Amino acid sequence: MSEPRASLTATVIAGGTVLLAGGGTSSADLFKGNSIEKTAPMSAIRSGHSATLLTAGSKACGSGSCVFIAGGASDAAAQSWEIFDVVTGSFGRAANATEMLNPLRAHQAAALLADGRVLLAGGTAQNQALETSEAFDGAGFKAGPSLQTARTGAASAFVPSLDLLMLSGGSEAPELITGY
């Protein structure tokens, strides 16, 4: 990596390339085979954020290959989310883009749903564990289902054939969300 990082994201993108983003910095690198290439920086220093590879045709991605980066911004005035465009190698978003419902969200679980939305669930905001979720549809955010318990640092898995999202993390038993 081009610099030390902690709580970064690593997202596999086109051709086995891996996007390494954030981790207490705004910088990002592309790991390709045996080399690391620095990319344009993100708009904010991020740690404890999520990174989700979007489906082709997402409203948020004109080129068809993008990564949705959400939360973990170190400054409340910073943009709460942004898009990495694999084709251009840059971060950005539309000028009229809305902020997350909870712009201070960090350490959340993120899952790509079958319809292309990304569900952000749990996490923390101002040192408080969250019981809320929100869904990004490529253009904006809508409130998602409430969680049974506040979760931070949770892992998620979406099972399309069952229309089921499982959240696991925190001190409680795993939680299942269906039909969302």
C-alpha positions in Angstrom: 0.0 0.0 0.0 1.1 3.6 -0.5 0.7 4.3 3.2 -0.2 2.6 6.5 -3.9 2.0 7.0 -6.3 0.6 9.6 -10.1 -0.1 9.2 -9.8 0.2 5.4 -12.0 -1.6 2.8 -10.7 -4.0 0.2 -13.1 -4.5 -2.7 -12.6 -6.8 -5.7 -13.4 -5.0 -8.9 -12.9 -5.7 -12.6 -10.3 -8.4 -13.6 -9.3 -9.3 -10.0 -8.1 -5.8 -9.3 -8.7 -4.8 -5.6 -9.6 -1.2 -4.5 -8.0 -0.4 -1.1 -9.7 2.6 0.3 -9.5 4.7 3.4 -8.3 3.4 6.8 -7.6 6.8 8.5 -6.8 8.5 5.2 -8.5 9.8 2.1 -6.2 8.0 -0.2 -6.9 4.8 -2.2 -4.9 2.3 -4.1 -5.5 -0.3 -6.8 -3.8 -3.6 -6.2 -3.2 -5.3 -9.6 -1.4 -8.6 -9.6 2.0 -7.7 -8.1 1.8 -3.9 -8.2 0.0 -1.2 -6.3 -1.1 1.9 -8.1 -2.3 5.1 -6.3 -5.7 6.5 -7.4 -7.3 9.9 -7.0 -8.2 10.5 -3.3 -11.7 10.3 -1.7 -13.5 13.4 -0.7 -13.0 12.6 3.0 -10.7 10.8 5.4 -12.5 7.5 6.1 -12.2 4.7 8.6 -14.9 2.2 9.5 -16.7 2.8 6.2 -18.2 0.3 3.9 -17.5 -0.4 0.2 -20.0 -2.2 -2.0 -19.5 -3.1 -5.7 -22.6 -1.9 -7.5 -24.4 -3.9 -10.2 -24.1 -2.8 -13.8 -26.9 -0.3 -14.6 -27.0 1.3 -11.2 -28.4 4.9 -11.2 -25.2 6.0 -9.4 -22.8 4.7 -12.0 -22.7 6.0 -15.5 -19.8 3.8 -16.6 -21.3 0.5 -15.4 -18.5 -0.4 -13.0 -18.5 1.4 -9.6 -18.0 1.0 -5.9 -20.3 2.7 -3.4 -18.3 4.0 -0.4 -20.4 5.0 2.7 -19.9 6.3 6.1 -16.8 6.5 8.3 -16.0 10.1 7.5 -13.9 11.8 10.1 -15.6 15.1 9.8 -19.3 15.8 10.1 -19.0 18.4 7.4 -17.6 15.8 4.9 -19.7 14.0 2.3 -21.2 10.9 3.9 -20.8 8.8 0.8 -19.2 8.7 -2.7 -18.8 6.6 -5.7 -15.5 5.2 -7.1 -15.8 4.9 -10.9 -13.6 2.0 -12.0 -13.4 3.2 -15.6 -12.2 6.8 -14.7 -10.3 5.8 -11.5 -11.9 8.7 -9.6 -14.2 9.3 -6.7 -17.3 11.6 -7.0 -21.0 11.9 -7.0 -23.7 14.0 -8.7 -23.9 17.6 -7.5 -27.5 17.3 -6.4 -26.9 14.1 -4.4 -28.5 13.7 -1.0 -26.7 12.8 2.1 -27.3 9.6 4.1 -30.2 9.7 6.6 -27.6 9.3 9.3 -24.5 11.1 7.9 -22.4 10.2 10.9 -22.9 6.4 10.4 -19.7 4.3 10.6 -18.9 0.6 11.3 -22.1 -0.4 9.6 -22.9 -3.6 7.7 -23.6 -3.1 4.0 -25.3 -5.6 1.7 -26.1 -5.4 -2.0 -29.7 -6.5 -2.4 -31.1 -8.4 -5.4 -32.7 -5.2 -6.9 -29.4 -3.3 -6.9 -30.0 -1.2 -3.7 -27.4 -1.2 -0.9 -28.7 -1.6 2.6 -26.7 0.0 5.4 -27.5 -1.5 8.8 -26.5 -0.7 12.3 -23.1 0.8 13.0 -22.3 3.8 15.2 -22.9 7.5 15.2 -21.3 9.8 17.8 -20.3 6.7 19.9 -23.8 5.3 20.0 -24.7 2.0 18.5 -27.5 2.2 15.9 -30.7 0.1 15.5 -31.5 1.8 12.2 -30.9 1.0 8.6 -31.2 2.9 5.3 -31.2 1.8 1.7 -29.3 3.5 -1.2 -31.0 3.1 -4.5 -28.4 4.9 -6.7 -30.1 8.3 -6.4 -30.8 8.7 -2.7 -31.6 7.1 0.6 -34.8 5.8 2.2 -35.3 4.5 5.7 -34.9 0.7 6.0 -36.2 -1.7 8.6 -35.4 -1.2 12.3 -33.1 -3.8 13.7 -34.0 -5.9 16.7 -30.9 -4.7 18.5 -28.2 -2.1 17.9 -25.3 -3.6 16.1 -21.8 -2.2 15.4 -19.1 -3.9 13.3 -21.7 -6.4 12.1 -21.2 -8.7 9.1 -23.9 -9.2 6.6 -24.9 -11.8 4.0 -27.7 -11.5 1.4 -29.2 -14.7 0.1 -31.1 -13.8 -3.1 -32.9 -17.1 -3.5 -34.5 -16.7 0.0 -34.8 -12.8 -0.2 -33.0 -12.9 3.2 -30.4 -10.7 4.8 -28.5 -12.0 7.8 -26.8 -9.6 10.2 -24.3 -11.0 12.7 -22.2 -9.0 15.2 -22.4 -7.4 18.6 -23.4 -9.4 21.6 -26.8 -10.6 20.3 -27.7 -13.6 18.2 -27.8 -13.2 14.4 -30.8 -11.3 13.0 -32.7 -12.1 9.8 -34.4 -9.5 7.6 -36.8 -10.8 5.0 -38.9 -9.2 2.2 -37.0 -5.9 2.1 
